[in-house]
Amino acid sequence: MKDKEHISLPEAEIIVAGGRGLGDKAGFEKICYGLAGSVGAKVGGSRAAVEAGWIGPKYQVGQTGVTVAPRVYFALGISGAVQHLVGIRGSDTIIAVNNDPNAPIFYECSYGIVGDVFKIVPLLTEQLKKRLTGKNVGLTGQVNSREEISFA
């Protein structure tokens, strides 16, 4: 297997991608890179994030960027324009967080959380760190599927 740092986005097993809903470059970096660091993921972005200069063009996911098929794809603050959805359809599991309950991403995702990405993702990141620390398995390994993550 390639060194994790040299794996291209289309080869990644876990991808954390951010979109316009992250507000600005600082929000994008804090949320996406924070979660990605916790689960050993690569970071990608929507067309809006790339056009805003938050991430480079080679990390744009979608019809006009790269098509991906990871085991787990986190869509954070991404509404789910058809061009983006075309690029992620091969994903095994799509987890979306968006404050718009009518966002198109919710029709395509495996798991959807309606709410403030800036409140939900740090809680999710914290819980994933606790669950994965010392287990040496990451999200692609075998973690007891009956365990629940509590946000209380």
TORVEX-479428 format. One record per atom (N, C-alpha, C): atom name; z, x, y. Coordinates in nm, 4 decimals. Example, Ala and Ser with C-alpha at 12.3 -4.5 7.8 and 13.67 -1.06 7.14 Angstrom:
2
name/c3/c1/c2
N/0.7800/1.3190/-0.5690 $
CA/0.7800/1.2300/-0.4500 $
C/0.7800/1.3200/-0.3300 $
N/0.7080/1.2850/-0.2250 $
CA/0.7140/1.3670/-0.1060 $
C/0.7870/1.2900/0.0030 $
This chain:
152
name/c3/c1/c2
N/0.0000/0.0836/-0.1184 $
CA/0.0000/0.0000/0.0000 $
C/0.0000/0.0882/0.1248 $
N/-0.0664/0.0415/0.2289 $
CA/-0.0733/0.1162/0.3533 $
C/0.0628/0.1207/0.4208 $
N/0.0839/0.2250/0.4999 $
CA/0.2024/0.2345/0.5834 $
C/0.2055/0.1098/0.6719 $
N/0.3219/0.0474/0.6830 $
CA/0.3364/-0.0775/0.7564 $
C/0.2824/-0.0696/0.8991 $
N/0.2988/0.0452/0.9638 $
CA/0.2535/0.0607/1.1013 $
C/0.1012/0.0587/1.1127 $
N/0.0311/0.0884/1.0047 $
CA/-0.1139/0.0982/1.0092 $
C/-0.1854/-0.0221/0.9472 $
N/-0.1104/-0.1234/0.9114 $
CA/-0.1716/-0.2439/0.8552 $
C/-0.2331/-0.3241/0.9696 $
N/-0.3578/-0.3630/0.9543 $
CA/-0.4229/-0.4423/1.0584 $
C/-0.3750/-0.5872/1.0477 $
N/-0.3938/-0.6612/1.1529 $
CA/-0.3474/-0.7995/1.1569 $
C/-0.4011/-0.8835/1.0402 $
N/-0.5305/-0.8740/1.0068 $
CA/-0.5798/-0.9536/0.8946 $
C/-0.5182/-0.9165/0.7590 $
N/-0.4617/-0.7966/0.7471 $
CA/-0.4004/-0.7532/0.6216 $
C/-0.2509/-0.7842/0.6140 $
N/-0.1911/-0.8270/0.7243 $
CA/-0.0467/-0.8485/0.7311 $
C/-0.0021/-0.9654/0.6438 $
N/0.1137/-0.9488/0.5813 $
CA/0.1710/-1.0556/0.4992 $
C/0.2515/-1.1539/0.5826 $
N/0.3059/-1.1069/0.6939 $
CA/0.3820/-1.1926/0.7846 $
C/0.3316/-1.1649/0.9255 $
N/0.3025/-1.2718/0.9994 $
CA/0.2558/-1.2589/1.1377 $
C/0.3390/-1.3501/1.2262 $
N/0.3826/-1.2960/1.3391 $
CA/0.4487/-1.3744/1.4434 $
C/0.3515/-1.3771/1.5603 $
N/0.3064/-1.4947/1.5973 $
CA/0.2102/-1.5074/1.7069 $
C/0.2674/-1.5949/1.8174 $
N/0.2375/-1.5565/1.9404 $
CA/0.2859/-1.6315/2.0557 $
C/0.1729/-1.6823/2.1408 $
N/0.2042/-1.7867/2.2168 $
CA/0.1045/-1.8474/2.3031 $
C/0.1574/-1.8759/2.4420 $
N/0.0835/-1.9568/2.5137 $
CA/0.1127/-1.9904/2.6531 $
C/0.2549/-2.0446/2.6713 $
N/0.3078/-2.1102/2.5713 $
CA/0.4417/-2.1682/2.5796 $
C/0.5532/-2.0666/2.5958 $
N/0.5218/-1.9378/2.5841 $
CA/0.6228/-1.8340/2.6030 $
C/0.6358/-1.7933/2.7496 $
N/0.5525/-1.8516/2.8353 $
CA/0.5689/-1.8393/2.9793 $
C/0.5144/-1.7168/3.0483 $
N/0.5489/-1.5995/2.9989 $
CA/0.5032/-1.4759/3.0619 $
C/0.5145/-1.3611/2.9614 $
N/0.4726/-1.2432/3.0047 $
CA/0.4723/-1.1281/2.9152 $
C/0.6124/-1.0938/2.8650 $
N/0.7115/-1.1036/2.9520 $
CA/0.8490/-1.0724/2.9115 $
C/0.8971/-1.1702/2.8046 $
N/0.8673/-1.2977/2.8222 $
CA/0.9049/-1.3985/2.7227 $
C/0.8333/-1.3758/2.5907 $
N/0.7048/-1.3420/2.5997 $
CA/0.6248/-1.3138/2.4805 $
C/0.6851/-1.1971/2.4035 $
N/0.7126/-1.0886/2.4737 $
CA/0.7649/-0.9691/2.4084 $
C/0.9022/-0.9934/2.3472 $
N/0.9897/-1.0580/2.4216 $
CA/1.1255/-1.0839/2.3728 $
C/1.1234/-1.1693/2.2461 $
N/1.0509/-1.2786/2.2507 $
CA/1.0498/-1.3733/2.1394 $
C/0.9699/-1.3201/2.0210 $
N/0.8472/-1.2789/2.0436 $
CA/0.7608/-1.2372/1.9321 $
C/0.8068/-1.1073/1.8673 $
N/0.8311/-1.0058/1.9478 $
CA/0.8703/-0.8778/1.8902 $
C/1.0115/-0.8829/1.8326 $
N/1.0978/-0.9669/1.8910 $
CA/1.2325/-0.9827/1.8366 $
C/1.2302/-1.0401/1.6964 $
N/1.1563/-1.1488/1.6778 $
CA/1.1460/-1.2104/1.5456 $
C/1.0700/-1.1193/1.4494 $
N/0.9616/-1.0611/1.4961 $
CA/0.8808/-0.9733/1.4100 $
C/0.9626/-0.8562/1.3574 $
N/1.0452/-0.7988/1.4416 $
CA/1.1291/-0.6880/1.3992 $
C/1.2299/-0.7286/1.2928 $
N/1.2722/-0.8528/1.2961 $
CA/1.3707/-0.9026/1.1994 $
C/1.3128/-0.9272/1.0608 $
N/1.1855/-0.9591/1.0557 $
CA/1.1237/-0.9959/0.9272 $
C/1.0133/-0.9013/0.8830 $
N/0.9939/-0.7913/0.9556 $
CA/0.8912/-0.6949/0.9173 $
C/0.7501/-0.7469/0.9366 $
N/0.7286/-0.8200/1.0451 $
CA/0.5987/-0.8825/1.0705 $
C/0.5161/-0.8048/1.1723 $
N/0.3879/-0.8333/1.1739 $
CA/0.2970/-0.7872/1.2782 $
C/0.2928/-0.8965/1.3849 $
N/0.2585/-0.8606/1.5067 $
CA/0.2533/-0.9566/1.6167 $
C/0.1087/-0.9831/1.6562 $
N/0.0796/-1.1116/1.6781 $
CA/-0.0511/-1.1543/1.7246 $
C/-0.0336/-1.2509/1.8394 $
N/-0.1434/-1.2995/1.8924 $
CA/-0.1350/-1.3927/2.0044 $
C/-0.2503/-1.4897/2.0076 $
N/-0.2291/-1.5945/2.0824 $
CA/-0.3350/-1.6927/2.1034 $
C/-0.4315/-1.6384/2.2090 $
N/-0.5409/-1.7069/2.2276 $
CA/-0.6379/-1.6661/2.3290 $
C/-0.5731/-1.6642/2.4675 $
N/-0.4883/-1.7643/2.4948 $
CA/-0.4205/-1.7714/2.6246 $
C/-0.3320/-1.6490/2.6467 $
N/-0.2614/-1.6039/2.5434 $
CA/-0.1745/-1.4865/2.5549 $
C/-0.2566/-1.3600/2.5807 $
N/-0.3698/-1.3496/2.5143 $
CA/-0.4574/-1.2332/2.5340 $
C/-0.5165/-1.2358/2.6750 $
N/-0.5663/-1.3506/2.7177 $
CA/-0.6258/-1.3606/2.8509 $
C/-0.5237/-1.3351/2.9618 $
N/-0.3961/-1.3654/2.9345 $
CA/-0.2901/-1.3399/3.0326 $
C/-0.2474/-1.1932/3.0338 $
N/-0.2958/-1.1150/2.9363 $
CA/-0.2626/-0.9732/2.9303 $
C/-0.1309/-0.9428/2.8609 $
N/-0.0792/-1.0386/2.7847 $
CA/0.0489/-1.0192/2.7160 $
C/0.0344/-0.9363/2.5893 $
N/-0.0861/-0.9344/2.5313 $
CA/-0.1136/-0.8601/2.4084 $
C/-0.2627/-0.8254/2.4086 $
N/-0.2988/-0.7180/2.3408 $
CA/-0.4374/-0.6717/2.3410 $
C/-0.5328/-0.7616/2.2632 $
N/-0.6607/-0.7567/2.2984 $
CA/-0.7622/-0.8411/2.2357 $
C/-0.7738/-0.8257/2.0837 $
N/-0.7431/-0.7079/2.0300 $
CA/-0.7567/-0.6912/1.8852 $
C/-0.6493/-0.7682/1.8086 $
N/-0.5527/-0.8241/1.8801 $
CA/-0.4464/-0.9029/1.8172 $
C/-0.4630/-1.0528/1.8403 $
N/-0.5785/-1.0923/1.8937 $
CA/-0.6048/-1.2344/1.9167 $
C/-0.6385/-1.3029/1.7854 $
N/-0.5639/-1.4069/1.7546 $
CA/-0.5859/-1.4834/1.6324 $
C/-0.6668/-1.6079/1.6666 $
N/-0.7703/-1.6335/1.5883 $
CA/-0.8503/-1.7531/1.6108 $
C/-0.9978/-1.7274/1.5904 $
N/-1.0750/-1.8297/1.6160 $
CA/-1.2191/-1.8244/1.5948 $
C/-1.2857/-1.7137/1.6761 $
N/-1.2376/-1.6895/1.7979 $
CA/-1.2963/-1.5846/1.8812 $
C/-1.2187/-1.4534/1.8711 $
N/-1.1228/-1.4492/1.7806 $
CA/-1.0459/-1.3276/1.7548 $
C/-1.0569/-1.2940/1.6075 $
N/-0.9427/-1.2723/1.5421 $
CA/-0.9422/-1.2415/1.4000 $
C/-0.8929/-1.3613/1.3189 $
N/-0.9491/-1.3737/1.2015 $
CA/-0.9052/-1.4754/1.1064 $
C/-0.8009/-1.4102/1.0174 $
N/-0.6904/-1.4806/0.9968 $
CA/-0.5805/-1.4246/0.9184 $
C/-0.5433/-1.5172/0.8036 $
N/-0.4806/-1.4608/0.7021 $
CA/-0.4355/-1.5386/0.5860 $
C/-0.3055/-1.4779/0.5316 $
N/-0.2026/-1.4716/0.6167 $
CA/-0.0769/-1.4131/0.5703 $
C/-0.0002/-1.5088/0.4798 $
N/0.1021/-1.4564/0.4168 $
CA/0.1913/-1.5434/0.3391 $
C/0.2699/-1.6337/0.4330 $
N/0.3126/-1.5777/0.5485 $
CA/0.3879/-1.6554/0.6475 $
C/0.3309/-1.6287/0.7865 $
N/0.3038/-1.7370/0.8595 $
CA/0.2520/-1.7286/0.9961 $
C/0.3443/-1.8091/1.0867 $
N/0.4060/-1.7428/1.1843 $
CA/0.4900/-1.8100/1.2834 $
C/0.4055/-1.8344/1.4074 $
N/0.3935/-1.9593/1.4499 $
CA/0.3205/-1.9958/1.5707 $
C/0.4239/-2.0386/1.6747 $
N/0.4480/-1.9533/1.7728 $
CA/0.5538/-1.9762/1.8707 $
C/0.4952/-2.0068/2.0071 $
N/0.5182/-2.1268/2.0558 $
CA/0.4640/-2.1652/2.1850 $
C/0.3131/-2.1770/2.1840 $
N/0.2577/-2.2032/2.0673 $
CA/0.1126/-2.2192/2.0508 $
C/0.0849/-2.3672/2.0256 $
N/0.0031/-2.4269/2.1112 $
CA/-0.0236/-2.5702/2.0965 $
C/-0.1134/-2.6001/1.9764 $
N/-0.2050/-2.5104/1.9487 $
CA/-0.2911/-2.5298/1.8329 $
C/-0.4300/-2.5799/1.8658 $
N/-0.4957/-2.5147/1.9597 $
CA/-0.6356/-2.5479/1.9885 $
C/-0.7162/-2.5272/1.8608 $
N/-0.8226/-2.6022/1.8459 $
CA/-0.9021/-2.5982/1.7234 $
C/-0.9484/-2.4566/1.6906 $
N/-0.9818/-2.3772/1.7918 $
CA/-1.0272/-2.2396/1.7687 $
C/-0.9162/-2.1547/1.7059 $
N/-0.7933/-2.1801/1.7443 $
CA/-0.6806/-2.1067/1.6861 $
C/-0.6560/-2.1546/1.5429 $
N/-0.6588/-2.2828/1.5231 $
CA/-0.6331/-2.3394/1.3899 $
C/-0.7340/-2.2898/1.2869 $
N/-0.8587/-2.2739/1.3269 $
CA/-0.9616/-2.2218/1.2364 $
C/-0.9232/-2.0819/1.1888 $
N/-0.8628/-2.0035/1.2760 $
CA/-0.8269/-1.8667/1.2425 $
C/-0.7040/-1.8506/1.1554 $
N/-0.6250/-1.9580/1.1364 $
CA/-0.5018/-1.9468/1.0578 $
C/-0.5018/-2.0344/0.9328 $
N/-0.6091/-2.1031/0.9053 $
CA/-0.6132/-2.1975/0.7930 $
C/-0.5871/-2.1348/0.6568 $
N/-0.6097/-2.0061/0.6424 $
CA/-0.5867/-1.9399/0.5147 $
C/-0.4417/-1.9005/0.4920 $
N/-0.3553/-1.9270/0.5893 $
CA/-0.2137/-1.8910/0.5775 $
C/-0.1464/-1.9746/0.4697 $
N/-0.0598/-1.9103/0.3893 $
CA/0.0143/-1.9840/0.2867 $
C/0.1156/-2.0788/0.3492 $
N/0.1914/-2.0292/0.4467 $
CA/0.2946/-2.1086/0.5131 $
C/0.2839/-2.0864/0.6632 $
N/0.2785/-2.1966/0.7374 $
CA/0.2734/-2.1906/0.8833 $
C/0.3996/-2.2561/0.9363 $
N/0.4735/-2.1811/1.0181 $
CA/0.5960/-2.2311/1.0795 $
C/0.5714/-2.2357/1.2298 $
N/0.5799/-2.3547/1.2885 $
CA/0.5493/-2.3717/1.4304 $
C/0.6727/-2.4152/1.5083 $
N/0.6865/-2.3581/1.6281 $
CA/0.7904/-2.3998/1.7222 $
C/0.7201/-2.4286/1.8537 $
N/0.7347/-2.5524/1.9026 $
CA/0.6700/-2.5938/2.0257 $
C/0.7498/-2.7094/2.0843 $
N/0.7551/-2.7190/2.2164 $
CA/0.8315/-2.8278/2.2772 $
C/0.7532/-2.9579/2.2899 $
N/0.6255/-2.9563/2.2584 $
CA/0.5420/-3.0764/2.2648 $
C/0.5284/-3.1368/2.1251 $
N/0.5922/-3.2517/2.1015 $
CA/0.5857/-3.3114/1.9673 $
C/0.4453/-3.3550/1.9260 $
N/0.3542/-3.3644/2.0216 $
CA/0.2170/-3.4045/1.9924 $
C/0.1202/-3.2871/1.9851 $
N/0.1726/-3.1656/1.9859 $
CA/0.0863/-3.0475/1.9798 $
C/0.0080/-3.0470/1.8484 $
N/-0.1222/-3.0176/1.8529 $
CA/-0.2047/-3.0161/1.7317 $
C/-0.1535/-2.9233/1.6216 $
N/-0.0791/-2.8185/1.6573 $
CA/-0.0275/-2.7254/1.5572 $
C/0.0590/-2.7989/1.4546 $
N/0.1251/-2.9058/1.4953 $
CA/0.2136/-2.9782/1.4043 $
C/0.1387/-3.0549/1.2952 $
N/0.0093/-3.0752/1.3132 $
CA/-0.0706/-3.1410/1.2087 $
C/-0.1178/-3.0413/1.1025 $
N/-0.1071/-2.9133/1.1334 $
CA/-0.1551/-2.8083/1.0431 $
C/-0.0431/-2.7259/0.9803 $
N/0.0760/-2.7308/1.0391 $
CA/0.1823/-2.6420/0.9931 $
C/0.2525/-2.6946/0.8680 $
N/0.3158/-2.6021/0.7975 $
CA/0.3974/-2.6359/0.6809 $
C/0.5337/-2.6854/0.7269 $
N/0.5876/-2.6194/0.8306 $
CA/0.7168/-2.6538/0.8884 $
C/0.7033/-2.6521/1.0392 $
N/0.7493/-2.7582/1.1048 $
CA/0.7411/-2.7655/1.2494 $
C/0.8762/-2.7931/1.3106 $
N/0.9054/-2.7252/1.4191 $
CA/1.0292/-2.7460/1.4923 $
C/0.9909/-2.7809/1.6350 $
N/1.0284/-2.9022/1.6793 $
CA/1.0031/-2.9442/1.8157 $
C/1.1251/-2.9050/1.8979 $
N/1.1031/-2.8216/1.9974 $
CA/1.2140/-2.7794/2.0814 $
C/1.1789/-2.6577/2.1639 $
N/1.2777/-2.6098/2.2367 $
CA/1.2633/-2.4953/2.3258 $
C/1.2579/-2.3667/2.2449 $
N/1.1445/-2.3011/2.2479 $
CA/1.1236/-2.1779/2.1719 $
C/1.2257/-2.0706/2.2100 $
N/1.2727/-2.0727/2.3353 $
CA/1.3688/-1.9731/2.3815 $
C/1.5105/-1.9986/2.3300 $
N/1.5350/-2.1168/2.2807 $
CA/1.6647/-2.1481/2.2191 $
C/1.6558/-2.1388/2.0668 $
N/1.5468/-2.1869/2.0110 $
CA/1.5320/-2.1946/1.8655 $
C/1.5060/-2.0589/1.8018 $
N/1.4121/-1.9831/1.8551 $
CA/1.3732/-1.8574/1.7913 $
C/1.4878/-1.7550/1.7862 $
N/1.5672/-1.7372/1.8916 $
CA/1.6805/-1.6445/1.8774 $
C/1.7785/-1.6876/1.7669 $
N/1.8014/-1.8167/1.7520 $
CA/1.8885/-1.8650/1.6446 $
C/1.8256/-1.8392/1.5081 $
N/1.6978/-1.8644/1.4983 $
CA/1.6250/-1.8392/1.3735 $
C/1.6265/-1.6897/1.3412 $
N/1.6025/-1.6075/1.4417 $
CA/1.6022/-1.4624/1.4228 $
C/1.7385/-1.4146/1.3727 $
N/1.8443/-1.4633/1.4350 $
CA/1.9799/-1.4248/1.3955 $
C/2.0089/-1.4629/1.2503 $
N/1.9704/-1.5829/1.2129 $
CA/1.9951/-1.6291/1.0760 $
C/1.9118/-1.5510/0.9746 $
N/1.7878/-1.5225/1.0092 $
CA/1.7030/-1.4458/0.9181 $
C/1.7567/-1.3041/0.9008 $
N/1.8051/-1.2443/1.0084 $
CA/1.8650/-1.1107/0.9979 $
C/1.9818/-1.1132/0.9007 $
N/2.0681/-1.2140/0.9123 $
CA/2.1839/-1.2258/0.8233 $
C/2.1404/-1.2423/0.6784 $
N/2.0406/-1.3250/0.6559 $
CA/1.9951/-1.3539/0.5196 $
C/1.9237/-1.2360/0.4558 $
N/1.8506/-1.1604/0.5361 $
CA/1.7663/-1.0549/0.4810 $
C/1.8306/-0.9173/0.4827 $
N/1.9348/-0.8971/0.5613 $
CA/2.0014/-0.7675/0.5689 $
C/2.0594/-0.7300/0.4332 $
N/2.0213/-0.6129/0.3885 $
CA/2.0747/-0.5619/0.2624 $
C/2.0078/-0.6169/0.1379 $
N/1.9208/-0.7145/0.1530 $
CA/1.8537/-0.7703/0.0351 $
C/1.7251/-0.6963/0.0043 $
N/1.6753/-0.6200/0.1026 $
CA/1.5567/-0.5379/0.0818 $
C/1.4392/-0.6183/0.0251 $
N/1.4239/-0.7416/0.0720 $
CA/1.3154/-0.8238/0.0201 $
C/1.2242/-0.8787/0.1287 $
N/1.2699/-0.8883/0.2516 $
CA/1.1881/-0.9483/0.3561 $
C/1.1563/-1.0922/0.3212 $
N/1.0720/-1.1538/0.3963 $
CA/1.0362/-1.2927/0.3703 $
C/0.9456/-1.3073/0.2500 $
N/0.8845/-1.1999/0.2063 $
CA/0.7923/-1.2105/0.0939 $
C/0.8627/-1.1943/-0.0399 $
N/0.9904/-1.1612/-0.0378 $
CA/1.0654/-1.1430/-0.1626 $
C/1.1298/-1.2727/-0.2082 $
N/1.2152/-1.2601/-0.3066 $
CA/1.2810/-1.3772/-0.3615 $
C/1.4196/-1.3944/-0.3003 $
N/1.4321/-1.4850/-0.2084 $
CA/1.5605/-1.5223/-0.1528 $
C/1.5867/-1.6623/-0.2040 $
N/1.7102/-1.6911/-0.2399 $
CA/1.7449/-1.8215/-0.2946 $
C/1.6879/-1.9337/-0.2092 $
N/1.5931/-2.0075/-0.2615 $
CA/1.5265/-2.1122/-0.1867 $
C/1.6165/-2.2311/-0.1582 $
N/1.7327/-2.2362/-0.2209 $
CA/1.8261/-2.3464/-0.1970 $
C/1.9171/-2.3196/-0.0791 $
N/1.9154/-2.1963/-0.0282 $
CA/1.9973/-2.1648/0.0873 $
C/1.9399/-2.2345/0.2096 $
N/2.0264/-2.2858/0.2935 $
CA/1.9821/-2.3501/0.4148 $
C/2.0225/-2.2648/0.5332 $
N/1.9438/-2.2696/0.6359 $
CA/1.9769/-2.1975/0.7581 $
C/2.0335/-2.2982/0.8555 $
N/2.1553/-2.2745/0.8994 $
CA/2.2227/-2.3639/0.9931 $
C/2.2109/-2.3075/1.1328 $
N/2.1796/-2.3928/1.2278 $
CA/2.1674/-2.3500/1.3664 $
C/2.2912/-2.3866/1.4466 $
N/2.3995/-2.4204/1.3792 $
CA/2.5236/-2.4591/1.4489 $
C/2.5975/-2.3383/1.4979 $
